[in-house]
Amino acid sequence: MLRNRWIQLGGLLMIAAFILLACVPIGSEEAPAQSAAATESESGEAVTADTGSDDADSSDTSDTSAEATASLNAGVPQLSADLITDGVPPPFRTRNFSTDFSRRTVEWDSILSGGPPKDGIPAVDSPEFESISAGDEWLEDLEPVILYSHGEVSRAYPLSILIWHEIVNDEVDGQPVSITFCPLCNASIAFDRNFDGQVLDFGTTGRLRNSDLIMYDRQTETWWQQFTGEGIVGKYAGEQLNFLSTQVISWGDFKEAHPDGEVLARPNMPRNYGYNPYVGYDSTSRPFLFLGTPDARLEPAERVLGLTTETEAIAYPFPALEEAGVVHDLFGGVELAIFHKAGLASALDSSVISKGRDIGAVAVYERQVGDQLLTFSPNEDGTFSDAETGSTWDILGEAVDGPLAGETLTPILHFDHFWFAWAAFFPATELYGTD
C-alpha cells in the first residue's frame, strides 16, 4: 500500500516537473513558480499545497466558494456568485497582469499556481492548417481530435497539439473561436470570441482552480474559468462566454465525414507532438492540485458526459454508455439519444497518444426528427439504426443510409470531462444509473 502511494506521489511530481521544464518558454522574464505536489501525512491522508515561489503567504479568507448552477441559456453551465469587492488583494504576485483585481467572484485561496507563469504554456495565436493527406502523415486513425464546423469549413484540432498549448485562437469561416483543452480535467471546450462588441483572444494565466485551467483575455486581462466559461477576476467578473458546439472524435471518423476538411498543423515549436506528458493521468486517484474531496460516487478520473439545464446537471459515465451503445433519456424536457462508438484513443493514457486505451467517442442528439420520435440501437460497425425507419446513422448524427438518408439529428451541447471536476463545479449533479 505504501509503495503504491509513493508511486502515485512520484507520478504527480513528474507531471509538475514536466510542465515546468517543457512548457515555460526560453527567455521568460519571470522565473517559473516551483511545482506544487501532493504529499502524504503520517496518517496516509493526502495533503496538497501550492508552493509556487511567486506566491506570498495566503491570508485567511472565508471558505465560501461559488455555487455551481446552470446558466440562463439552456445547456450552458455557469457559476452563480456575487461580485466580491472587499478590497482584499490577491495573495500572490501579479506584476505581469493589468487585471482589475478589485473585482472577483471567487475566493483567492481557491486559485493555485500550476507552475508555469503567464503564457508559460503558449496559446496558438496564428494557427496554420493542412489537408487530410498531410495530416495522415503524422496522425493515426484512432487519435482524438476536436471537431468544429462553421459555415462551409470543418476543422480538426488534434489533442496531441492542444495537450501542449491548451488554447487555439482561430477564425473559422468568419466565426472567431477559441478551441481549448485542459488536460488536468480532460475538458475540451470551444468559445465564441465575440464578446461585448469586441473579439477576444485568450492566453493561459498559469493558474488553476479545481485543477482547471484559468484563461485570461488579452483585451482586458479578465481571468476566465475554462470549465464554465465565466469571468472570475477582473473587468468581466461574473460575465459568461458563449459556448460553441464541438465533438471529440477519432481522426479516422473526421476524415470519413469531412474528406475536404482541414487539420491544425503542428506549430514550429520544440514540443513532442504526438506524445503525452501526463502518462497514466486518466487513471489517477489524486488529481493534480485539486484541494477538494472528490465525489466518491465514481473514481476521480472516470470520464463522464455532462449535460445541464437552467436548474439541473447530470453526468453519464462512459462505461455505462459503452455497455449500452445507445442510451435514451429524458432530461430538461427533451427526449435524448446518447451514442457511444468504440475506436477513440485516450490522450492521457499511454506515452504515445495513438496507443492510448480505447475510451470511445460520445455524442448527444434529440430523438425527434420531424413528427417521429426515433428509437436507436448500435450496430457492430460503429453505426446506429433507428427502429422506426431502419435508417443508418453515424456518430456525427447524419443518416448515411435508408429512408432518412441525408437527414441530420439536432445536436445537444455536451461536455466530456473527468468526474472529479464535473462534480466539483456541479456538486448537486445527478449521476445516471444511480437512485
C-alpha distance (Angstrom), angle and dihedral (degrees) to the residues before:
residue distance angle dihedral
M1 . . .
L2 3.80 . .
R3 3.81 90.8 .
N4 3.81 90.9 53.0
R5 3.79 91.0 50.7
W6 3.79 92.0 51.9
I7 3.79 88.9 49.6
Q8 3.83 89.6 53.5
L9 3.79 90.1 47.9
G10 3.78 91.0 49.8
G11 3.80 90.0 52.5
L12 3.80 91.5 54.4
L13 3.78 91.8 48.4
M14 3.80 90.5 50.5
I15 3.80 90.9 51.0
A16 3.79 91.7 50.6
A17 3.79 93.0 46.9
F18 3.79 92.8 45.9
I19 3.80 92.7 52.2
L20 3.79 91.0 50.7
L21 3.79 96.6 46.2
A22 3.79 99.6 39.2
C23 3.79 104.3 35.5
V24 3.81 106.5 40.5
P25 3.79 108.1 93.8
I26 3.78 119.5 -122.8
G27 3.76 112.2 -100.4
S28 3.80 96.0 24.0
E29 3.80 110.1 169.2
E30 3.79 91.6 -139.3
A31 3.77 122.3 57.7
P32 3.80 111.6 -122.8
A33 3.76 118.5 -102.6
Q34 3.76 116.8 -106.0
S35 3.75 113.6 -97.3
A36 3.75 122.6 -91.1
A37 3.77 115.6 -134.4
A38 3.76 141.5 176.3
T39 3.79 116.0 -107.6
E40 3.74 130.3 -175.4
S41 3.74 129.9 -123.9
E42 3.79 121.1 -138.9
S43 3.77 88.2 -99.2
G44 3.81 89.5 60.9
E45 3.81 95.0 -113.3
A46 3.78 116.0 137.9
V47 3.79 116.4 -113.1
T48 3.79 117.8 -168.2
A49 3.77 122.1 -166.0
D50 3.81 136.2 175.4
T51 3.80 106.4 -128.6
G52 3.79 98.8 171.5
S53 3.80 111.7 155.2
D54 3.81 91.6 -138.0
D55 3.81 91.7 62.8
A56 3.76 126.3 92.1
D57 3.79 119.4 -147.5
S58 3.77 109.1 -69.9
S59 3.76 116.5 -115.4
D60 3.80 118.9 -135.9
T61 3.76 112.7 -85.8
S62 3.76 132.1 175.7
D63 3.78 116.6 -87.3
T64 3.78 96.4 -127.7
S65 3.78 109.4 129.0
A66 3.79 126.7 -170.4
E67 3.77 111.9 -87.9
A68 3.80 112.9 -126.2
T69 3.78 116.9 -128.1
A70 3.77 136.4 150.4
S71 3.78 121.0 -85.4
L72 3.77 129.3 -114.3
N73 3.80 88.1 -100.4
A74 3.79 109.2 77.7
G75 3.77 113.1 -110.3
V76 3.79 96.5 12.7
P77 3.81 116.1 111.3
Q78 3.78 118.1 -139.9
L79 3.76 138.0 172.6
S80 3.77 113.0 -118.7
A81 3.78 109.7 -150.8
D82 3.77 138.9 139.2
L83 3.77 119.7 -109.7
I84 3.80 111.7 -99.2
T85 3.80 114.6 -145.3
D86 3.80 101.2 160.8
G87 3.78 94.8 133.4
V88 3.80 93.7 -119.0
P89 3.82 107.3 143.8
P90 3.79 121.5 -137.0
P91 3.81 113.0 -87.2
F92 3.81 91.7 -130.7
R93 3.78 136.6 67.7
T94 3.82 114.7 -82.0
R95 3.81 103.5 171.7
N96 3.81 94.7 125.6
F97 3.82 93.5 53.8
S98 3.80 131.0 77.4
T99 3.82 90.2 -165.1
D100 3.80 119.4 141.4
F101 3.79 96.0 -114.8
S102 3.81 92.0 -178.3
R103 3.83 89.2 79.5
R104 3.80 123.4 63.4
T105 3.80 142.4 137.4
V106 3.81 99.1 -154.5
E107 3.78 136.4 58.5
W108 3.79 116.7 -97.0
D109 3.79 93.5 -126.7
S110 3.80 90.5 62.7
I111 3.82 90.4 64.9
L112 3.81 114.9 81.2
S113 3.77 135.4 -177.3
G114 3.79 111.4 -106.6
G115 3.79 91.3 -162.9
P116 3.82 107.7 -103.8
P117 3.83 118.5 85.2
K118 3.80 126.5 -123.0
D119 3.82 108.0 -42.6
G120 3.81 89.3 -0.7
I121 3.81 83.4 133.7
P122 3.82 97.9 49.4
A123 3.79 120.4 -139.1
V124 3.80 118.4 -135.6
D125 3.80 102.2 -111.8
S126 3.80 101.7 168.4
P127 3.80 102.9 37.6
E128 3.78 119.5 -169.0
F129 3.78 123.5 -157.2
E130 3.77 135.6 -153.4
S131 3.78 139.5 -166.9
I132 3.78 128.9 -85.5
S133 3.81 90.5 -105.4
A134 3.81 91.6 52.6
G135 3.82 91.0 48.0
D136 3.80 89.7 50.9
E137 3.78 89.1 64.7
W138 3.81 92.1 69.4
L139 3.82 107.9 13.4
E140 3.82 124.5 79.5
D141 3.81 120.5 -144.5
L142 3.83 94.7 -111.3
E143 3.81 95.6 50.8
P144 3.83 115.7 116.7
V145 3.79 120.3 -113.8
I146 3.79 132.0 175.1
L147 3.80 109.9 -121.9
Y148 3.79 117.1 -148.7
S149 3.81 121.9 172.6
H150 3.78 129.4 -176.1
G151 3.78 127.7 166.6
E152 3.77 108.8 -34.3
V153 3.81 96.1 -20.5
S154 3.82 128.9 89.4
R155 3.78 119.5 -176.8
A156 3.79 135.4 -172.9
Y157 3.81 119.7 -146.9
P158 3.83 108.5 -166.2
L159 3.78 116.2 -139.4
S160 3.81 85.8 -140.4
I161 3.83 85.4 73.6
L162 3.79 99.6 34.5
I163 3.80 92.2 51.8
W164 3.83 86.1 68.9
H165 3.83 99.6 38.2
E166 3.84 106.2 25.3
I167 3.84 94.0 -161.1
V168 3.81 133.1 57.6
N169 3.82 115.9 -174.1
D170 3.78 106.2 -155.7
E171 3.81 145.3 153.8
V172 3.79 117.2 -136.9
D173 3.80 116.7 -165.9
G174 3.81 90.2 -32.1
Q175 3.82 96.1 -40.3
P176 3.82 114.1 116.4
V177 3.80 106.2 -142.4
S178 3.79 139.1 170.4
I179 3.81 115.0 -148.7
T180 3.81 108.9 -158.7
F181 3.79 137.0 -175.5
C182 3.80 127.7 -175.3
P183 3.82 106.7 -165.3
L184 3.81 92.9 -166.1
C185 3.83 91.0 61.6
N186 3.81 97.5 25.7
A187 3.81 86.1 -124.7
S188 3.82 117.3 158.5
I189 3.81 109.5 -178.7
A190 3.82 135.8 161.5
F191 3.81 123.9 -149.6
D192 3.79 134.0 -164.1
R193 3.81 105.3 -118.7
N194 3.81 91.3 -154.3
F195 3.80 105.9 101.8
D196 3.81 134.2 155.1
G197 3.80 94.2 -13.7
Q198 3.80 95.8 -49.1
V199 3.79 140.4 80.8
L200 3.79 112.6 -112.5
D201 3.77 126.8 -156.0
F202 3.76 121.9 -161.5
G203 3.78 139.6 -140.0
T204 3.80 136.1 176.4
T205 3.80 121.2 -90.9
G206 3.81 95.1 -159.6
R207 3.82 87.4 -121.0
L208 3.80 132.4 115.3
R209 3.78 135.6 -159.6
N210 3.81 119.5 -170.0
S211 3.82 82.9 -4.4
D212 3.82 88.8 -63.4
L213 3.78 128.6 128.6
I214 3.81 117.0 -97.6
M215 3.81 109.8 -151.4
Y216 3.79 128.6 -166.6
D217 3.78 130.5 -153.6
R218 3.78 116.8 -127.1
Q219 3.81 93.8 -140.2
T220 3.83 98.5 62.9
E221 3.82 101.1 -0.6
T222 3.79 90.4 -126.2
W223 3.81 111.1 163.8
W224 3.81 114.4 -122.8
Q225 3.81 129.7 -164.7
Q226 3.79 106.2 -127.0
F227 3.82 94.2 -154.8
T228 3.81 95.0 57.3
G229 3.81 104.3 17.9
E230 3.79 92.7 -127.6
G231 3.78 125.8 137.2
I232 3.80 107.1 -118.8
V233 3.83 103.7 173.6
G234 3.78 130.6 26.2
K235 3.79 139.7 15.8
Y236 3.80 94.4 -21.0
A237 3.80 97.9 40.1
G238 3.81 106.6 149.8
E239 3.81 93.9 20.8
Q240 3.80 123.4 119.0
L241 3.78 131.5 -132.0
N242 3.79 117.7 -142.9
F243 3.79 116.0 -111.6
L244 3.80 121.7 -136.0
S245 3.79 122.6 -149.2
T246 3.81 117.2 -104.8
Q247 3.80 138.0 159.1
V248 3.78 132.2 -145.0
I249 3.79 105.6 -137.3
S250 3.78 137.9 152.9
W251 3.78 122.0 -83.2
G252 3.81 87.2 -120.3
D253 3.81 92.4 57.0
F254 3.80 91.3 46.0
K255 3.79 91.3 53.2
E256 3.78 92.7 48.8
A257 3.79 94.6 48.2
H258 3.82 97.2 39.2
P259 3.82 110.0 29.2
D260 3.82 89.2 164.9
G261 3.80 93.4 45.5
E262 3.79 128.1 119.1
V263 3.79 131.3 -123.0
L264 3.79 128.0 -151.7
A265 3.80 108.7 -104.0
R266 3.78 120.3 -132.7
P267 3.81 109.8 -94.0
N268 3.79 117.7 -118.5
M269 3.79 93.0 -106.5
P270 3.82 132.6 118.3
R271 3.80 97.0 -99.6
N272 3.81 130.7 129.9
Y273 3.80 95.2 -121.8
G274 3.78 110.4 -166.5
Y275 3.79 92.3 33.6
N276 3.80 127.5 98.1
P277 3.83 117.2 -133.8
Y278 3.83 90.3 -168.0
V279 3.81 98.6 63.6
G280 3.81 111.7 -172.6
Y281 3.79 92.9 -0.8
D282 3.80 94.0 131.6
S283 3.80 89.2 67.6
T284 3.80 97.6 44.5
S285 3.79 119.8 129.5
R286 3.81 91.7 -160.8
P287 3.80 113.9 55.7
F288 3.79 112.8 -148.7
L289 3.83 114.0 -95.3
F290 3.79 93.7 -9.2
L291 3.79 108.4 147.2
G292 3.78 98.1 -175.6
T293 3.78 130.1 82.1
P294 3.82 109.2 -100.4
D295 3.80 115.1 -118.8
A296 3.81 103.3 -99.0
R297 3.81 95.4 -145.4
L298 3.84 88.9 90.2
E299 3.77 137.2 12.5
P300 3.83 109.8 -84.0
A301 3.81 95.9 -113.1
E302 3.80 97.0 41.6
R303 3.77 108.4 129.5
V304 3.79 116.3 -121.1
L305 3.76 135.9 -177.1
G306 3.79 107.6 -131.6
L307 3.80 130.3 -155.6
T308 3.79 131.4 177.7
T309 3.78 141.3 -173.0
E310 3.79 128.8 -172.2
T311 3.80 90.2 -77.6
E312 3.81 109.0 15.2
A313 3.79 142.5 55.5
I314 3.78 129.4 -167.1
A315 3.80 134.7 -176.7
Y316 3.80 126.5 -155.0
P317 3.84 113.7 -159.0
F318 3.79 113.9 -130.3
P319 3.84 93.0 -129.9
A320 3.82 90.2 58.7
L321 3.80 91.0 48.5
E322 3.80 91.7 46.9
E323 3.79 92.3 50.9
A324 3.80 93.5 49.3
G325 3.81 99.3 37.4
V326 3.81 87.9 -155.0
V327 3.79 127.7 33.1
H328 3.80 121.0 -165.8
D329 3.77 114.9 -158.4
L330 3.79 142.7 158.7
F331 3.79 112.3 -129.6
G332 3.77 128.3 160.2
G333 3.79 89.9 -1.3
V334 3.82 92.2 -60.8
E335 3.79 125.9 115.4
L336 3.80 105.0 -129.4
A337 3.79 137.7 -165.7
I338 3.80 114.9 -159.2
F339 3.81 115.1 -163.1
H340 3.79 128.0 -158.2
K341 3.79 121.5 -169.2
A342 3.80 124.7 -175.7
G343 3.78 120.2 -132.5
L344 3.81 108.3 75.4
A345 3.81 122.8 116.4
S346 3.79 121.7 -136.7
A347 3.80 111.6 -115.6
L348 3.81 90.7 -151.7
D349 3.80 103.2 51.8
S350 3.80 118.1 65.2
S351 3.81 125.7 33.2
V352 3.81 86.9 -116.0
I353 3.79 107.5 56.6
S354 3.80 95.4 -149.0
K355 3.80 88.9 58.4
G356 3.81 94.8 53.3
R357 3.78 119.3 126.0
D358 3.80 117.5 -85.7
I359 3.82 109.6 -98.0
G360 3.80 97.4 162.2
A361 3.78 131.7 -134.2
V362 3.80 124.1 -88.2
A363 3.79 134.7 -157.8
V364 3.82 136.8 175.9
Y365 3.80 126.5 -146.0
E366 3.78 141.1 167.8
R367 3.80 110.3 -101.5
Q368 3.79 92.9 -145.0
V369 3.80 115.3 97.2
G370 3.78 112.0 174.6
D371 3.80 106.7 -49.1
Q372 3.81 94.0 -21.7
L373 3.80 129.4 93.5
L374 3.78 103.3 -151.4
T375 3.80 127.1 -147.2
F376 3.80 114.1 -152.3
S377 3.78 135.0 -157.9
P378 3.82 130.0 -176.1
N379 3.78 123.7 -108.8
E380 3.80 126.0 -147.1
D381 3.83 92.3 -113.8
G382 3.82 93.5 60.1
T383 3.79 96.3 -97.7
F384 3.81 127.8 110.8
S385 3.80 132.9 -131.4
D386 3.77 130.5 -154.2
A387 3.81 119.1 -136.7
E388 3.79 94.9 -143.2
T389 3.84 99.7 60.2
G390 3.80 105.0 5.6
S391 3.79 91.1 -123.7
T392 3.81 119.6 154.8
W393 3.81 120.4 -127.8
D394 3.80 133.2 -168.8
I395 3.82 129.6 -139.6
L396 3.83 89.0 -93.4
G397 3.80 91.1 61.8
E398 3.79 98.4 -108.2
A399 3.79 123.2 133.8
V400 3.80 104.3 -126.1
D401 3.80 98.1 177.1
G402 3.79 140.7 15.2
P403 3.83 135.1 39.4
L404 3.83 92.6 -37.4
A405 3.83 95.7 46.7
G406 3.79 109.1 149.8
E407 3.80 94.5 25.6
T408 3.80 118.4 121.5
L409 3.78 127.8 -148.8
T410 3.80 118.0 -127.4
P411 3.82 107.8 -105.7
I412 3.80 122.3 -134.8
L413 3.80 119.7 -143.4
H414 3.79 106.6 -110.1
F415 3.77 139.7 166.4
D416 3.82 130.9 -133.4
H417 3.83 107.8 -155.0
F418 3.77 145.0 142.7
W419 3.81 112.3 -86.1
F420 3.81 96.7 -123.3
A421 3.80 91.7 58.8
W422 3.80 95.9 43.2
A423 3.81 90.9 50.9
A424 3.82 91.8 45.3
F425 3.80 93.0 55.9
F426 3.83 93.4 35.2
P427 3.83 105.0 32.8
A428 3.81 92.4 166.8
T429 3.79 92.6 54.4
E430 3.77 119.7 140.2
L431 3.79 115.3 -126.5
Y432 3.79 115.7 -141.6
G433 3.78 113.7 -123.0
T434 3.82 95.9 28.2
D435 3.78 130.1 95.1
